[in-house]
Structures are given as C-alpha cells and as structure tokens.
Amino acid sequence: MNYMETLNWNISGMHCDGCADRLQKVLSGKAGVQSARVSFPDKQAFLEYDSSAISSYQIKDAVEKAGFEIVTA
C-alpha cells in the first residue's frame, strides 16, 4: 500500500535563507519524510511523507520546536 502524502504549509518566523535551510534540515531528518523543501521567499514548506511512519501532527510539532509557526487561513 502507498501511504505517501504531501503537505504544503505557509510558514511564519523565517527571516532569511538560513532559517529555511535549518527548517529543511530538521524536516528532512525526520523518519518517514521522503522529501522536504522550504522556501524563504515563498514562506512555504513542501513535504512528501509516509503517513504510516510519521503523522502530520508530528511534522507540525517539529516545525514548532524548530521555532517556526504554520500559518493557517
């Protein structure tokens, strides 16, 4: 079975490309995250992950622990 899912979140708290790089490293290092791309200019994080290995809540927690916030509409 394929449990791959994608997330596209707006992120606040990034002030430079270094912030985006740090968050990308945090997310990429999580077990179950297939790919992570964080864009400072777009203020967004794009992820592909295995939902049988990690939940979106765990990913959200990692974003917040890294010092950033997910912006909801």
TIMI-2910 file (N, C-alpha, C, CB; in pm, 1 decimal, decimal comma, always signed):
<rs>
+----------+----------+----------+----------+----------+----------+----------+----------+----------+----------+----------+----------+------+
!      n_x !      n_y !      n_z !     ca_x !     ca_y !     ca_z !      c_x !      c_y !      c_z !     cb_x !     cb_y !     cb_z ! resn !
+----------+----------+----------+----------+----------+----------+----------+----------+----------+----------+----------+----------+------+
!    +83,4 !   -118,9 !     +0,0 !     +0,0 !     +0,0 !     +0,0 !    +87,7 !   +125,1 !     +0,0 !    -94,8 !     -0,1 !   +121,6 !  Met !
!    +37,3 !   +226,6 !    -62,7 !   +109,4 !   +352,2 !    -69,4 !    +50,3 !   +449,2 !    +32,9 !   +103,6 !   +411,8 !   -212,6 !  Asn !
!   +132,6 !   +488,4 !   +128,9 !    +88,2 !   +582,1 !   +231,6 !   +149,6 !   +720,7 !   +213,0 !   +122,9 !   +528,4 !   +369,4 !  Tyr !
!   +202,8 !   +745,4 !    +94,2 !   +267,4 !   +874,2 !    +70,1 !   +163,7 !   +986,5 !    +61,5 !   +351,0 !   +868,8 !    -59,1 !  Met !
!   +192,6 !  +1093,5 !   +132,9 !   +105,8 !  +1211,7 !   +131,6 !   +193,4 !  +1334,6 !   +113,8 !    +20,5 !  +1222,0 !   +262,9 !  Glu !
!   +130,8 !  +1445,1 !    +77,4 !   +204,0 !  +1569,9 !    +61,4 !   +143,4 !  +1677,9 !   +150,1 !   +203,8 !  +1614,5 !    -85,8 !  Thr !
!   +229,0 !  +1770,3 !   +189,4 !   +186,8 !  +1887,7 !   +265,6 !   +245,2 !  +2010,3 !   +198,4 !   +231,7 !  +1878,8 !   +415,4 !  Leu !
!   +170,4 !  +2117,4 !   +200,8 !   +217,5 !  +2246,9 !   +152,8 !   +169,9 !  +2348,7 !   +255,4 !   +164,0 !  +2280,4 !     +6,1 !  Asn !
!   +261,2 !  +2387,7 !   +343,3 !   +225,4 !  +2476,5 !   +453,4 !   +290,3 !  +2612,9 !   +436,5 !   +266,2 !  +2415,1 !   +587,2 !  Trp !
!   +217,9 !  +2717,7 !   +473,9 !   +274,5 !  +2851,5 !   +486,0 !   +341,2 !  +2859,0 !   +622,8 !   +164,3 !  +2963,8 !   +468,4 !  Asn !
!   +463,3 !  +2912,3 !   +625,4 !   +543,2 !  +2915,3 !   +747,4 !   +574,3 !  +3059,4 !   +785,0 !   +673,5 !  +2834,4 !   +729,9 !  Ile !
!   +557,8 !  +3093,4 !   +911,3 !   +599,5 !  +3225,5 !   +958,6 !   +716,9 !  +3208,5 !  +1053,8 !   +481,7 !  +3300,5 !  +1028,5 !  Ser !
!   +792,9 !  +3315,0 !  +1068,5 !   +906,8 !  +3313,9 !  +1158,5 !  +1040,0 !  +3298,9 !  +1087,9 !   +891,2 !  +3204,6 !  +1256,8 !  Gly !
!  +1037,6 !  +3280,8 !   +956,6 !  +1163,3 !  +3273,5 !   +881,4 !  +1206,6 !  +3415,5 !   +845,3 !  +1147,6 !  +3185,1 !   +752,4 !  Met !
!  +1334,7 !  +3445,4 !   +871,0 !  +1385,7 !  +3579,4 !   +844,8 !  +1492,1 !  +3582,9 !   +735,8 !  +1441,7 !  +3637,4 !   +970,9 !  His !
!  +1535,7 !  +3462,6 !   +692,2 !  +1642,9 !  +3457,7 !   +592,1 !  +1649,6 !  +3316,8 !   +532,4 !  +1780,8 !  +3497,7 !   +655,4 !  Cys !
!  +1735,2 !  +3300,9 !   +431,5 !  +1754,0 !  +3169,7 !   +371,3 !  +1809,8 !  +3069,2 !   +472,0 !  +1846,8 !  +3180,2 !   +251,0 !  Asp !
!  +1888,6 !  +3118,0 !   +567,6 !  +1943,4 !  +3029,2 !   +670,9 !  +1833,4 !  +2965,1 !   +754,1 !  +2038,5 !  +3106,2 !   +762,0 !  Gly !
!  +1729,3 !  +3041,1 !   +783,8 !  +1614,7 !  +2986,3 !   +857,4 !  +1549,4 !  +2874,0 !   +777,2 !  +1511,0 !  +3097,4 !   +888,3 !  Cys !
!  +1530,4 !  +2899,5 !   +649,2 !  +1468,4 !  +2799,1 !   +562,4 !  +1555,4 !  +2674,9 !   +553,5 !  +1443,7 !  +2856,5 !   +422,0 !  Ala !
!  +1686,8 !  +2692,9 !   +542,3 !  +1778,3 !  +2579,5 !   +536,5 !  +1772,2 !  +2497,4 !   +665,0 !  +1921,4 !  +2627,8 !   +511,6 !  Asp !
!  +1768,9 !  +2566,0 !   +778,4 !  +1763,5 !  +2495,9 !   +907,4 !  +1634,6 !  +2414,9 !   +919,7 !  +1774,2 !  +2596,3 !  +1024,1 !  Arg !
!  +1521,8 !  +2475,6 !   +884,3 !  +1395,3 !  +2404,0 !   +892,4 !  +1393,3 !  +2286,4 !   +795,7 !  +1278,7 !  +2498,2 !   +863,6 !  Leu !
!  +1448,1 !  +2305,9 !   +677,8 !  +1452,0 !  +2197,7 !   +579,7 !  +1533,8 !  +2079,4 !   +633,9 !  +1511,7 !  +2248,1 !   +445,9 !  Gln !
!  +1645,7 !  +2107,4 !   +698,8 !  +1727,7 !  +2001,2 !   +758,0 !  +1652,5 !  +1928,4 !   +868,4 !  +1858,3 !  +2058,9 !   +813,3 !  Lys !
!  +1581,1 !  +2003,1 !   +952,0 !  +1502,7 !  +1942,1 !  +1059,2 !  +1398,9 !  +1847,5 !  +1000,4 !  +1434,3 !  +2050,2 !  +1145,6 !  Val !
!  +1325,4 !  +1895,1 !   +901,5 !  +1218,1 !  +1814,4 !   +843,2 !  +1273,1 !  +1695,1 !   +765,7 !  +1131,5 !  +1900,2 !   +751,4 !  Leu !
!  +1379,6 !  +1716,2 !   +691,4 !  +1439,0 !  +1607,8 !   +612,5 !  +1493,1 !  +1496,8 !   +701,3 !  +1550,7 !  +1661,9 !   +524,0 !  Ser !
!  +1532,4 !  +1532,1 !   +822,9 !  +1588,3 !  +1434,5 !   +915,4 !  +1486,4 !  +1348,8 !   +987,0 !  +1669,8 !  +1503,8 !  +1015,1 !  Gly !
!  +1360,3 !  +1377,9 !   +969,3 !  +1255,5 !  +1300,8 !  +1036,4 !  +1230,2 !  +1170,6 !   +962,1 !  +1125,4 !  +1382,7 !  +1046,6 !  Lys !
!  +1224,2 !  +1061,3 !  +1037,4 !  +1193,1 !   +931,3 !   +977,9 !  +1055,3 !   +938,0 !   +914,1 !  +1199,3 !   +817,6 !  +1084,3 !  Ala !
!  +1045,2 !   +892,0 !   +791,6 !   +917,9 !   +892,7 !   +720,3 !   +903,1 !  +1007,9 !   +623,3 !   +806,2 !   +896,5 !   +817,5 !  Gly !
!   +988,3 !  +1110,0 !   +636,0 !   +982,1 !  +1222,8 !   +543,0 !  +1065,1 !  +1186,4 !   +419,9 !  +1034,4 !  +1356,0 !   +610,1 !  Val !
!   +999,1 !  +1174,0 !   +308,0 !  +1064,9 !  +1137,6 !   +182,4 !  +1141,9 !  +1255,8 !   +124,7 !   +962,0 !  +1087,3 !    +80,5 !  Gln !
!  +1076,7 !  +1372,2 !   +123,1 !  +1143,1 !  +1493,0 !    +73,6 !  +1083,1 !  +1614,5 !   +142,5 !  +1129,7 !  +1505,3 !    -80,8 !  Ser !
!  +1167,3 !  +1713,6 !   +160,6 !  +1123,6 !  +1839,4 !   +221,4 !  +1194,4 !  +1952,8 !   +149,0 !  +1153,7 !  +1843,0 !   +375,7 !  Ala !
!  +1118,2 !  +2053,9 !   +113,6 !  +1175,0 !  +2174,3 !    +52,2 !  +1111,0 !  +2293,5 !   +120,5 !  +1151,3 !  +2177,9 !   -103,9 !  Arg !
!  +1194,5 !  +2380,9 !   +173,1 !  +1146,5 !  +2500,4 !   +241,8 !  +1196,9 !  +2621,5 !   +164,6 !  +1194,2 !  +2504,2 !   +391,6 !  Val !
!  +1105,5 !  +2711,2 !   +133,1 !  +1138,2 !  +2830,5 !    +55,3 !  +1120,3 !  +2955,2 !   +141,3 !  +1050,2 !  +2839,1 !    -71,5 !  Ser !
!  +1232,1 !  +3027,7 !   +160,7 !  +1222,0 !  +3154,0 !   +233,6 !  +1142,9 !  +3259,0 !   +156,1 !  +1360,8 !  +3207,1 !   +265,0 !  Phe !
!  +1171,9 !  +3280,4 !    +24,8 !  +1096,2 !  +3383,5 !    -47,2 !   +945,3 !  +3357,3 !    -49,9 !  +1147,5 !  +3394,1 !   -189,0 !  Pro !
!   +907,6 !  +3229,2 !    -61,2 !   +764,9 !  +3194,6 !    -65,8 !   +705,7 !  +3174,0 !    +72,5 !   +744,4 !  +3069,4 !   -148,3 !  Asp !
!   +792,7 !  +3163,7 !   +174,3 !   +748,7 !  +3136,9 !   +312,9 !   +664,4 !  +3009,1 !   +319,3 !   +667,1 !  +3257,2 !   +368,7 !  Lys !
!   +712,9 !  +2903,5 !   +250,0 !   +638,5 !  +2778,9 !   +243,7 !   +728,5 !  +2658,7 !   +264,8 !   +567,4 !  +2767,3 !   +111,1 !  Gln !
!   +665,8 !  +2551,5 !   +313,6 !   +731,8 !  +2421,6 !   +325,1 !   +650,4 !  +2321,4 !   +244,0 !   +745,2 !  +2376,4 !   +475,5 !  Ala !
!   +720,7 !  +2245,5 !   +160,8 !   +658,7 !  +2141,8 !    +78,7 !   +717,1 !  +2008,3 !   +123,5 !   +682,6 !  +2166,8 !    -75,7 !  Phe !
!   +631,1 !  +1914,4 !   +160,5 !   +679,1 !  +1785,8 !   +209,0 !   +607,0 !  +1671,0 !   +143,0 !   +663,4 !  +1776,8 !   +358,4 !  Leu !
!   +679,8 !  +1562,2 !   +124,5 !   +620,6 !  +1434,2 !    +86,1 !   +663,3 !  +1337,5 !   +195,1 !   +667,0 !  +1385,9 !    -59,9 !  Glu !
!   +566,0 !  +1269,0 !   +254,3 !   +597,7 !  +1183,7 !   +368,3 !   +511,7 !  +1057,7 !   +368,4 !   +578,5 !  +1260,6 !   +498,9 !  Tyr !
!   +561,1 !   +958,9 !   +441,5 !   +491,9 !   +830,8 !   +456,7 !   +405,6 !   +839,6 !   +582,4 !   +593,9 !   +710,2 !   +465,4 !  Asp !
!   +274,4 !   +848,0 !   +563,6 !   +183,8 !   +867,2 !   +676,9 !   +175,2 !   +744,0 !   +767,4 !    +45,5 !   +902,7 !   +626,2 !  Ser !
!   +231,8 !   +630,6 !   +723,7 !   +235,3 !   +514,2 !   +813,0 !   +355,8 !   +522,1 !   +906,7 !   +239,9 !   +383,0 !   +731,1 !  Ser !
!   +450,6 !   +613,5 !   +878,2 !   +570,8 !   +627,0 !   +959,6 !   +571,3 !   +754,2 !  +1044,7 !   +692,5 !   +625,3 !   +870,7 !  Ala !
!   +506,5 !   +859,9 !   +996,7 !   +502,7 !   +987,0 !  +1068,7 !   +371,1 !  +1057,1 !  +1035,5 !   +625,6 !  +1077,2 !  +1031,8 !  Ile !
!   +314,7 !  +1125,2 !  +1133,8 !   +187,0 !  +1193,6 !  +1111,8 !   +210,4 !  +1342,3 !  +1084,2 !    +93,8 !  +1175,7 !  +1234,3 !  Ser !
!   +110,9 !  +1405,2 !  +1028,2 !   +120,4 !  +1549,2 !  +1004,2 !   +131,7 !  +1624,5 !  +1136,6 !     -1,9 !  +1599,3 !   +924,2 !  Ser !
!    +74,9 !  +1568,4 !  +1244,5 !    +86,6 !  +1631,9 !  +1375,9 !   +230,4 !  +1628,4 !  +1425,9 !     -5,8 !  +1563,0 !  +1477,0 !  Tyr !
!   +301,0 !  +1518,5 !  +1399,6 !   +441,0 !  +1508,1 !  +1439,1 !   +526,8 !  +1604,6 !  +1357,4 !   +491,4 !  +1363,6 !  +1421,8 !  Gln !
!   +494,0 !  +1621,3 !  +1231,0 !   +566,9 !  +1715,8 !  +1147,0 !   +541,0 !  +1858,1 !  +1195,8 !   +525,9 !  +1700,5 !   +998,2 !  Ile !
!   +416,8 !  +1888,6 !  +1228,2 !   +381,0 !  +2021,4 !  +1280,6 !   +458,6 !  +2048,8 !  +1409,0 !   +227,6 !  +2031,5 !  +1306,6 !  Lys !
!   +468,7 !  +1948,8 !  +1495,2 !   +542,0 !  +1962,4 !  +1620,8 !   +689,7 !  +1993,1 !  +1593,7 !   +528,5 !  +1833,8 !  +1705,3 !  Asp !
!   +747,5 !  +1928,0 !  +1493,8 !   +887,7 !  +1952,0 !  +1458,1 !   +907,6 !  +2094,9 !  +1408,8 !   +933,7 !  +1852,3 !  +1350,3 !  Ala !
!   +812,6 !  +2145,9 !  +1330,3 !   +819,2 !  +2284,5 !  +1281,4 !   +818,0 !  +2380,9 !  +1400,4 !   +700,1 !  +2315,4 !  +1184,6 !  Val !
!   +727,5 !  +2357,4 !  +1494,2 !   +714,2 !  +2446,3 !  +1609,5 !   +835,4 !  +2437,3 !  +1701,6 !   +587,3 !  +2413,2 !  +1687,4 !  Glu !
!   +888,2 !  +2317,7 !  +1722,1 !  +1006,7 !  +2301,9 !  +1807,0 !  +1129,2 !  +2368,5 !  +1744,6 !  +1035,0 !  +2153,1 !  +1831,8 !  Lys !
!  +1130,0 !  +2381,8 !  +1612,3 !  +1239,6 !  +2449,6 !  +1543,2 !  +1225,0 !  +2601,7 !  +1551,6 !  +1245,3 !  +2405,3 !  +1396,5 !  Ala !
!  +1114,0 !  +2649,2 !  +1607,8 !  +1095,2 !  +2792,5 !  +1628,0 !  +1012,1 !  +2863,0 !  +1523,6 !  +1224,8 !  +2856,9 !  +1634,4 !  Gly !
!   +939,0 !  +2785,5 !  +1443,8 !   +857,4 !  +2843,8 !  +1337,6 !   +710,5 !  +2811,5 !  +1361,8 !   +902,3 !  +2792,0 !  +1198,9 !  Phe !
!   +624,9 !  +2871,8 !  +1284,2 !   +481,3 !  +2853,5 !  +1301,3 !   +415,5 !  +2827,3 !  +1166,4 !   +418,3 !  +2976,7 !  +1369,0 !  Glu !
!   +318,8 !  +2737,5 !  +1167,4 !   +241,0 !  +2711,3 !  +1047,3 !   +124,9 !  +2810,6 !  +1045,0 !   +189,7 !  +2562,5 !  +1043,0 !  Ile !
!   +111,6 !  +2879,2 !   +934,7 !     +7,7 !  +2981,6 !   +919,7 !   -113,1 !  +2916,6 !   +854,6 !    +58,5 !  +3103,6 !   +834,9 !  Val !
!   -226,0 !  +2925,7 !   +920,5 !   -349,1 !  +2871,1 !   +863,8 !   -437,3 !  +2984,6 !   +816,3 !   -424,0 !  +2783,5 !   +966,8 !  Thr !
!   -516,3 !  +2956,2 !   +716,4 !   -604,2 !  +3058,2 !   +656,7 !   -720,0 !  +3089,5 !   +748,5 !   -656,9 !  +3012,0 !   +520,4 !  Ala !
+----------+----------+----------+----------+----------+----------+----------+----------+----------+----------+----------+----------+------+
</rs>
